[in-house]
Amino acid sequence: MTSIYSTIRYETGPDRVATITLDRPEVLNAFDRRMCGEIRDVWQRVKLDPQVHAVVLRAAGDRAFCAGLDVKKPYGQPEDVWNHEDPGELLSPKWQKCWKPVVCAVQGICTAGAFYFLNEADVVICSSDATFFDSHVTHGRVCAVEPIGLMRKIGLAETLRIALSGNDERVSAETALRIGLVTEVVDRPRLWERAHEIAAGIARKPSAATQGTVRAIWESLDRPYRAAMEQALIYTRLGNPLGMAQAQAEVDAGEQAAGSTGGAGTARATPNGSPTAGRPWRLR
């Protein structure tokens, strides 16, 4: 299924993976208010669609993943300064309370507000031609919001170096891998395929389990250690019965499908590793 937006493309498939493609390559996929609104809308669609278990976030064109905010046109903030909004609130799945895992695939230039996407993705990979930098201070702008999220991923020292260097220094794909900004580097022709492979693998897991995992880990960042641990235990008690039931339903559906086609029983491994013929291993 493909949905029509003007600044992004949204597609879903039978493997339970949704794909969001930033689609303004003529301006290096910089986001304006329309794109922010469309991305907020699509996060809600992902959140509410039970057939979507994971998301790939990628960008059209070869030059850039995203150049941040489109500064050549007004964003359209209200006159009352106290009602101004951070575009990151609309771009972020976590701000939108969407806990389905997000795999972000980065190519080319990734700068400034593009870090909104990286900071709140669950898995980030990039192509070997990717470069990361934050141009705010070069243009006399305070680099404040994006580094706060970035610091959670790569630490204070690397974040300060990126924030203060502006356009003078670009982080290569190799360095991004070393500092933990990305978890894998692939050749450009393989980028989208590899991102989809990762997302599809996640999507095969029970969504109650993966969403609970994402939420527990991300929300722990805002809490002291002991409070985070106590909340995590609550999430396991809530999520485990749901996730295990979903996993068992998948097993039962597979058995039913095999039976309807006359398939013979196959040997399966029990939890201790010994095979049992004709009796599938069942979740407990």
CORWO-V736980 format. One record per run of one state. SS is the DSSP state (h for helix, s for strand, l for the rest). FROM is the first residue (numbers start at 1). LEN is the number of residues. Records with the same first field share a line. If there is no record, write none. Layout:
# CORWO-V736980
SS = FROM-LEN, FROM-LEN
This chain:
# CORWO-V736980
l = 1-1, 5-3, 13-4, 23-2, 28-3, 32-1, 49-5, 60-4, 67-2, 70-11, 84-3, 92-9, 107-2, 121-2, 128-3, 134-3, 140-5, 155-1, 169-2, 180-4, 187-1, 204-3, 221-4, 261-7, 270-5, 277-8
s = 2-3, 8-5, 17-6, 31-1, 54-6, 64-3, 69-1, 101-6, 109-3, 123-5, 131-3, 171-2, 184-3, 268-2, 275-2
h = 25-3, 33-16, 81-3, 87-5, 112-9, 137-3, 145-10, 156-13, 173-7, 188-16, 207-14, 225-36
